[in-house]
């Protein structure tokens, strides 16, 4: 899997992370400031010392020579494989930062020697177990399914304890009254989110942090807070009673609490039209969302790509072109998120456009999707023959031949892309792809009536 001398991309490194929390924490350690005495060998090993909270830095070494995937050793107390220090070291190495060729220090050299001797015996047919910490073990325990099952059970227990604690905190909030949330400040929510991170439930932590931004956010915030608390309560109860849920909904609940599955759907080869691409970023991570439409299958798929702070994600596809490729879906109720399995040709121009619906049909599509995923913020939709029109202080997309319209989200109404859409339309109907949800419609790409290329709006 790993060729000597070939550096990985940041996406390949972050794909090794056991969960979103590790991916985020590892990204913060992907810069030279956290490391000292780094080095690499021609045999495919990388090592370094990472400054931690104590006086003694953590000793981290990664062996990239194993054909089954990388193996990791770190002196930190984390039980995750790879830990955040191993991910940070690989990000440092993949980004071309100073990781000079050198002889490994004794602590790294001894582990590497013992490990490679063990691998040699395995290849000779002696049948010893592969070293604990291999990428196969970290990704699902292929080398030791029983150990993987025990780890999964322990994590499920921790998430269950976190969900139970969160239920109590929500009950306390409602008992004391929503007005108390504004007086408590953001610190209470951040402390609760940290407790969910400790419970290895990053999805719950993210939703708790979103709650903290609602109090005092403008007229009607108590109603919005109550709605979000209800959705969080529903997610808690879904996790605690997941054994009673249909398989698709149970998979969605696992994904929403932060248990990232693997893309296990059968590969689907198609000419995938690139509908839209845009980035969202916080202080720790940049996430790129790429929407695709299968011109043969009629499926809409979402690719996610990640980049550590200060670096763009590796995957980039030009909007409006078509890509001959195979995708594999992730396990959730909608099965829209997918992984790019293989490209068969570079992106090429295409006259194909996605089929569209009316604004009424778009709203109904979002309502139908909520049955399978009540926590869904939006669904991908292409609108046919709509005209951007002012609506008081905001804008909406109105059906050209009907009396209905979809309001634009407040964020979309404030972006420069709105004026590109208005200029492209000039009062005439256009085809628009975007995301339709409870906050409104966010236009991402538009096509003029008749012939014309796609115009990105984000």
C-alpha positions as CSV (number, residue, x, y, z in Angstrom):
1,X,0.0,0.0,0.0
2,X,2.9,2.4,0.8
3,X,5.7,3.0,-1.7
4,X,9.0,4.1,-0.3
5,X,9.7,7.7,-1.3
6,X,6.1,8.5,-2.2
7,X,4.5,11.0,0.2
8,X,0.9,10.7,1.1
9,X,-1.7,13.4,0.7
10,X,-3.4,15.0,3.7
11,X,-6.6,13.3,2.7
12,X,-4.9,9.9,2.8
13,X,-3.5,10.6,6.3
14,X,-6.8,12.0,7.6
15,X,-8.6,8.9,6.3
16,X,-6.7,6.8,8.8
17,X,-8.3,8.7,11.8
18,X,-10.5,6.5,13.9
19,X,-13.1,9.3,14.5
20,X,-13.7,13.0,13.8
21,X,-12.3,14.1,17.1
22,X,-8.9,12.4,16.3
23,X,-9.0,13.9,12.8
24,X,-9.4,17.4,14.2
25,X,-6.9,17.0,17.0
26,X,-4.3,15.5,14.6
27,X,-4.8,18.4,12.2
28,X,-3.7,20.8,15.0
29,X,-0.4,18.9,15.4
30,X,0.4,18.9,11.7
31,X,2.8,21.8,11.9
32,X,6.5,21.9,12.8
33,X,6.0,24.0,16.0
34,X,4.7,21.0,17.9
35,X,7.6,18.7,17.0
36,X,11.3,18.2,17.6
37,X,13.9,15.6,16.6
38,X,11.9,14.5,13.6
39,X,13.4,12.1,11.1
40,X,12.7,9.5,8.5
41,X,14.3,6.5,7.0
42,X,14.6,5.1,3.4
43,X,12.9,2.0,4.7
44,X,9.7,3.9,5.3
45,X,9.6,5.0,8.9
46,X,8.9,8.5,10.4
47,X,9.5,9.5,14.0
48,X,9.6,12.6,16.2
49,X,9.0,14.0,19.7
50,X,5.7,15.9,20.2
51,X,5.3,18.4,23.0
52,X,2.4,17.5,25.4
53,X,1.0,18.9,28.6
54,X,3.8,17.3,30.7
55,X,7.5,17.9,30.9
56,X,8.4,14.8,28.8
57,X,7.4,14.9,25.1
58,X,5.6,12.0,23.6
59,X,7.7,9.6,21.5
60,X,5.9,8.9,18.2
61,X,7.0,6.5,15.4
62,X,5.1,5.3,12.3
63,X,6.2,2.4,10.1
64,X,5.0,2.8,6.6
65,X,6.7,-0.3,5.1
66,X,4.0,-2.8,6.0
67,X,2.1,-3.7,2.8
68,X,-1.1,-4.1,4.8
69,X,-0.9,-0.5,6.0
70,X,1.0,1.7,8.5
71,X,1.6,0.8,12.1
72,X,2.0,3.2,15.0
73,X,3.8,3.5,18.3
74,X,3.4,6.4,20.7
75,X,4.1,6.9,24.4
76,X,0.9,8.9,25.0
77,X,-1.9,7.2,27.0
78,X,-4.4,7.3,24.2
79,X,-6.0,3.9,23.2
80,X,-6.9,5.1,19.7
81,X,-5.0,3.8,16.7
82,X,-3.7,5.9,15.2
83,X,-3.5,8.5,18.0
84,X,-3.6,12.2,17.3
85,X,0.2,12.4,17.6
86,X,0.7,9.8,14.9
87,X,-1.7,11.6,12.6
88,X,0.0,14.9,13.2
89,X,3.4,13.4,12.5
90,X,2.1,12.0,9.2
91,X,0.5,15.3,8.3
92,X,3.9,17.0,8.9
93,X,5.6,14.5,6.7
94,X,3.0,14.5,4.0
95,X,3.1,18.3,3.8
96,X,6.8,18.4,3.0
97,X,7.8,19.9,6.4
98,X,11.3,19.2,7.7
99,X,11.4,15.5,8.4
100,X,15.1,14.8,7.3
101,X,16.6,11.4,6.5
102,X,18.4,10.1,9.6
103,X,19.2,7.1,11.7
104,X,16.3,6.4,14.1
105,X,16.9,7.1,17.8
106,X,17.2,4.0,20.0
107,X,13.5,4.1,21.2
108,X,12.3,4.1,17.6
109,X,14.9,1.8,16.2
110,X,14.3,-0.9,18.7
111,X,10.5,-1.0,17.9
112,X,11.1,-0.9,14.2
113,X,13.6,-3.7,14.3
114,X,11.4,-5.9,16.4
115,X,8.4,-5.2,14.3
116,X,10.2,-5.9,11.0
117,X,11.6,-9.2,12.3
118,X,8.0,-10.1,13.2
119,X,6.8,-9.2,9.8
120,X,9.6,-11.3,8.3
121,X,8.5,-14.3,10.2
122,X,4.9,-13.8,9.1
123,X,5.9,-13.6,5.5
124,X,7.9,-16.8,5.9
125,X,4.7,-18.5,6.9
126,X,5.2,-18.8,10.7
127,X,1.6,-17.4,11.1
128,X,2.3,-15.0,14.0
129,X,-0.4,-12.3,14.6
130,X,0.2,-9.1,12.9
131,X,1.4,-6.3,15.1
132,X,-1.2,-4.5,17.1
133,X,-1.8,-1.0,15.8
134,X,-1.7,-1.9,12.1
135,X,-4.1,0.1,9.9
136,X,-6.3,-2.9,9.3
137,X,-6.7,-3.4,13.0
138,X,-7.4,0.3,13.5
139,X,-10.0,0.5,10.6
140,X,-12.0,-2.4,11.8
141,X,-10.0,-5.1,13.4
142,X,-9.5,-7.4,10.4
143,X,-6.4,-8.9,12.1
144,X,-8.3,-9.5,15.4
145,X,-12.0,-9.2,15.0
146,X,-12.6,-10.1,18.7
147,X,-10.4,-7.3,19.9
148,X,-12.2,-4.9,17.5
149,X,-15.5,-6.1,18.9
150,X,-14.4,-5.4,22.4
151,X,-13.2,-1.9,21.5
152,X,-16.5,-1.2,19.7
153,X,-18.4,-2.3,22.8
154,X,-16.3,-0.2,25.1
155,X,-16.8,2.9,22.9
156,X,-20.6,2.2,22.7
157,X,-20.7,2.1,26.5
158,X,-18.9,5.4,26.8
159,X,-21.2,7.0,24.2
160,X,-24.2,5.6,26.1
161,X,-22.9,7.2,29.3
162,X,-22.4,10.5,27.6
163,X,-25.9,10.4,26.1
164,X,-27.4,9.7,29.5
165,X,-25.5,12.6,31.1
166,X,-26.6,14.9,28.2
167,X,-30.3,13.9,28.8
168,X,-29.9,15.0,32.4
169,X,-28.4,18.3,31.4
170,X,-31.2,18.9,28.9
171,X,-33.8,18.1,31.6
172,X,-32.1,20.5,34.0
173,X,-32.2,23.3,31.4
174,X,-35.9,22.8,30.8
175,X,-36.6,22.6,34.5
176,X,-34.8,25.9,35.2
177,X,-36.3,27.6,32.1
178,X,-34.9,28.5,28.8
179,X,-34.2,32.1,29.9
180,X,-31.5,30.7,32.2
181,X,-29.5,29.6,29.1
182,X,-28.8,33.3,28.2
183,X,-27.6,34.0,31.7
184,X,-25.3,30.9,31.9
185,X,-23.2,32.0,29.0
186,X,-21.3,29.9,26.5
187,X,-19.0,28.3,29.1
188,X,-21.7,25.8,30.3
189,X,-22.2,24.5,26.7
190,X,-18.5,24.2,26.1
191,X,-18.0,22.2,29.3
192,X,-20.9,19.9,28.3
193,X,-19.4,19.5,24.8
194,X,-16.1,18.6,26.3
195,X,-17.8,15.9,28.3
196,X,-19.2,14.5,25.0
197,X,-15.7,14.5,23.5
198,X,-14.6,12.5,26.5
199,X,-17.4,10.1,25.8
200,X,-16.1,9.7,22.2
201,X,-19.3,11.2,20.8
202,X,-18.0,14.1,18.6
203,X,-21.4,14.4,16.8
204,X,-23.1,15.1,20.1
205,X,-20.3,17.5,21.1
206,X,-20.8,19.5,17.8
207,X,-24.6,19.8,18.3
208,X,-24.1,20.9,21.9
209,X,-21.7,23.7,20.7
210,X,-24.4,24.8,18.2
211,X,-26.8,25.1,21.1
212,X,-24.5,27.5,22.8
213,X,-24.7,30.0,19.9
214,X,-28.5,30.2,20.0
215,X,-29.3,32.1,23.3
216,X,-29.4,35.9,22.6
217,X,-29.0,35.4,18.9
218,X,-32.0,37.5,17.9
219,X,-35.8,37.5,18.1
220,X,-37.3,34.1,18.6
221,X,-34.2,32.4,20.0
222,X,-36.0,30.6,22.8
223,X,-38.2,28.8,20.2
224,X,-35.1,27.9,18.2
225,X,-33.3,26.6,21.3
226,X,-36.3,24.5,22.2
227,X,-36.3,23.0,18.7
228,X,-32.6,22.1,18.8
229,X,-32.9,20.7,22.3
230,X,-35.7,18.5,21.0
231,X,-33.6,17.2,18.1
232,X,-30.7,16.5,20.5
233,X,-33.0,14.7,22.9
234,X,-34.3,12.6,19.9
235,X,-30.7,11.7,19.0
236,X,-29.9,10.7,22.5
237,X,-32.9,8.5,22.7
238,X,-32.1,7.1,19.3
239,X,-28.7,6.0,20.5
240,X,-29.9,4.6,23.7
241,X,-32.6,2.5,21.9
242,X,-30.7,1.9,18.6
243,X,-31.3,-1.8,18.8
244,X,-35.0,-1.2,18.2
245,X,-34.5,0.9,15.1
246,X,-34.6,-0.1,11.5
247,X,-31.1,-0.8,10.1
248,X,-31.0,2.4,8.0
249,X,-32.1,4.7,10.8
250,X,-29.8,3.0,13.2
251,X,-26.9,3.6,10.8
252,X,-27.9,7.3,10.6
253,X,-28.0,7.6,14.4
254,X,-24.5,6.1,14.6
255,X,-23.2,8.5,12.0
256,X,-24.9,11.5,13.8
257,X,-23.3,10.7,17.2
258,X,-19.9,10.6,15.5
259,X,-19.3,6.9,14.6
260,X,-17.8,7.1,11.2
261,X,-18.4,4.0,9.2
262,X,-16.7,2.8,6.0
263,X,-17.9,3.1,2.5
264,X,-19.3,-0.4,2.1
265,X,-21.8,0.1,-0.7
266,X,-21.2,-1.7,-4.0
267,X,-19.1,0.5,-6.3
268,X,-21.2,2.4,-8.9
269,X,-19.4,3.4,-12.1
270,X,-21.0,6.3,-13.9
271,X,-20.2,9.6,-15.6
272,X,-20.6,11.9,-12.5
273,X,-21.4,15.5,-13.3
274,X,-19.8,17.8,-10.8
275,X,-22.7,19.9,-9.5
276,X,-20.9,22.0,-6.9
277,X,-17.8,22.4,-4.7
278,X,-17.4,24.6,-1.6
279,X,-15.3,24.7,1.6
280,X,-16.3,25.4,5.2
281,X,-13.6,26.0,7.8
282,X,-13.1,26.5,11.5
283,X,-10.0,27.1,13.5
284,X,-9.0,23.5,13.3
285,X,-10.1,21.9,10.0
286,X,-11.2,22.7,6.4
287,X,-14.0,20.6,5.0
288,X,-14.7,20.5,1.3
289,X,-18.1,19.3,0.0
290,X,-18.4,18.1,-3.6
291,X,-21.8,17.3,-5.0
292,X,-22.0,14.9,-7.9
293,X,-24.9,13.7,-10.2
294,X,-24.7,10.3,-11.9
295,X,-25.8,10.9,-15.5
296,X,-26.6,7.2,-16.0
297,X,-27.8,6.1,-12.5
298,X,-29.6,9.4,-11.6
299,X,-28.0,9.3,-8.2
300,X,-26.8,12.3,-6.3
301,X,-23.7,11.8,-4.2
302,X,-21.6,13.8,-1.7
303,X,-17.8,13.6,-1.4
304,X,-16.2,15.0,1.7
305,X,-12.5,16.0,1.7
306,X,-10.5,17.4,4.7
307,X,-7.5,19.6,5.1
308,X,-5.6,20.5,8.2
309,X,-5.7,24.1,9.4
310,X,-3.9,26.4,6.9
311,X,-4.1,23.8,4.0
312,X,-6.8,23.2,1.4
313,X,-8.2,19.7,1.0
314,X,-6.5,17.6,-1.6
315,X,-9.5,16.6,-3.6
316,X,-10.8,19.2,-6.1
317,X,-13.1,18.7,-9.1
318,X,-14.1,21.4,-11.6
319,X,-17.8,22.3,-11.5
320,X,-19.7,21.6,-14.7
321,X,-17.5,18.8,-16.0
322,X,-18.2,15.0,-15.9
323,X,-15.9,12.4,-14.3
324,X,-15.9,8.7,-15.3
325,X,-15.4,7.2,-11.9
326,X,-16.6,4.6,-9.4
327,X,-18.2,5.6,-6.1
328,X,-19.1,3.6,-3.0
329,X,-21.7,4.8,-0.5
330,X,-21.4,5.1,3.2
331,X,-24.0,3.4,5.5
332,X,-26.8,5.8,6.5
333,X,-30.4,6.1,5.7
334,X,-30.0,8.3,2.7
335,X,-26.7,6.8,1.5
336,X,-25.8,10.0,-0.3
337,X,-22.3,10.4,1.2
338,X,-19.8,8.4,-0.9
339,X,-16.1,7.7,-1.3
340,X,-14.3,8.0,-4.6
341,X,-13.0,4.5,-5.3
342,X,-11.4,4.9,-8.7
343,X,-11.1,7.4,-11.5
344,X,-11.2,6.0,-15.1
345,X,-10.6,9.2,-17.0
346,X,-10.0,12.9,-16.2
347,X,-13.0,15.3,-16.0
348,X,-14.4,16.3,-19.4
349,X,-16.9,18.8,-20.6
350,X,-20.5,17.6,-21.0
351,X,-23.7,19.1,-22.3
352,X,-25.7,17.1,-19.6
353,X,-27.6,19.0,-17.0
354,X,-29.3,17.5,-13.9
355,X,-33.1,17.2,-14.1
356,X,-34.9,19.8,-12.0
357,X,-38.1,20.1,-10.0
358,X,-40.5,22.9,-8.9
359,X,-40.1,24.8,-5.6
360,X,-43.1,22.8,-4.2
361,X,-41.5,19.5,-5.1
362,X,-38.2,20.6,-3.6
363,X,-39.8,21.4,-0.2
364,X,-41.7,18.1,-0.3
365,X,-38.4,16.3,-1.1
366,X,-36.9,17.7,2.1
367,X,-39.9,16.7,4.1
368,X,-39.7,13.2,2.8
369,X,-36.0,13.0,3.7
370,X,-36.7,14.0,7.3
371,X,-38.5,10.8,7.9
372,X,-35.3,8.9,7.4
373,X,-33.0,11.5,9.1
374,X,-34.8,13.9,11.4
375,X,-31.5,15.8,12.0
376,X,-31.0,16.6,8.3
377,X,-30.3,20.3,7.7
378,X,-30.9,20.2,3.9
379,X,-31.1,18.0,0.8
380,X,-29.5,18.6,-2.6
381,X,-32.1,19.8,-5.1
382,X,-32.0,21.2,-8.7
383,X,-34.7,23.8,-9.4
384,X,-36.0,24.2,-12.9
385,X,-37.1,27.5,-14.4
386,X,-36.8,29.8,-11.4
387,X,-36.3,33.5,-11.2
388,X,-34.4,35.3,-8.4
389,X,-36.7,38.0,-7.1
390,X,-36.5,40.4,-4.1
391,X,-38.5,39.5,-1.0
392,X,-38.5,42.5,1.4
393,X,-34.9,42.7,2.7
394,X,-34.0,39.2,1.3
395,X,-34.4,37.2,-1.9
396,X,-36.3,34.2,-3.1
397,X,-36.4,31.8,-6.1
398,X,-39.8,31.9,-7.7
399,X,-41.2,29.4,-10.2
400,X,-41.5,31.1,-13.6
401,X,-44.9,29.6,-14.3
402,X,-46.3,29.3,-10.8
403,X,-47.2,31.2,-7.7
404,X,-44.7,29.6,-5.3
405,X,-41.2,30.4,-4.3
406,X,-38.4,29.3,-1.9
407,X,-36.7,31.9,0.3
408,X,-32.9,32.0,0.2
409,X,-31.1,31.4,3.4
410,X,-29.7,34.5,5.2
411,X,-26.1,33.4,4.4
412,X,-26.8,32.9,0.7
413,X,-28.5,36.3,0.5
414,X,-25.3,38.0,1.8
415,X,-22.9,36.3,-0.6
416,X,-21.5,37.7,-3.8
417,X,-22.8,34.6,-5.6
418,X,-26.3,36.0,-5.3
419,X,-25.4,38.9,-7.6
420,X,-23.9,36.4,-10.1
421,X,-27.2,34.5,-10.1
422,X,-29.2,37.7,-10.6
423,X,-26.9,38.8,-13.4
424,X,-27.1,35.4,-15.1
425,X,-30.9,35.4,-14.9
426,X,-31.5,39.0,-16.0
427,X,-35.2,38.4,-15.1
428,X,-35.3,35.1,-17.2
429,X,-35.7,31.6,-15.8
430,X,-32.6,29.7,-14.9
431,X,-31.8,26.2,-13.6
432,X,-30.2,26.3,-10.1
433,X,-28.7,23.5,-8.0
434,X,-28.4,24.0,-4.3
435,X,-29.3,22.8,-0.8
436,X,-32.9,23.0,0.4
437,X,-33.7,22.9,4.1
438,X,-35.6,24.4,7.0
439,X,-33.7,27.7,6.8
440,X,-34.4,28.1,3.1
441,X,-32.5,27.4,-0.2
442,X,-28.8,27.9,-0.7
443,X,-27.9,28.2,-4.4
444,X,-24.6,26.7,-5.3
445,X,-24.5,26.5,-9.1
446,X,-26.7,27.8,-12.0
447,X,-27.2,27.3,-15.7
448,X,-28.7,29.9,-18.0
449,X,-31.7,29.0,-20.2
450,X,-30.7,27.4,-23.5
451,X,-27.0,26.6,-24.0
452,X,-24.4,27.8,-21.6
453,X,-21.8,26.5,-19.0
454,X,-22.4,26.0,-15.3
455,X,-21.8,29.1,-13.2
456,X,-20.5,28.4,-9.6
457,X,-22.2,30.6,-7.0
458,X,-20.1,29.7,-3.9
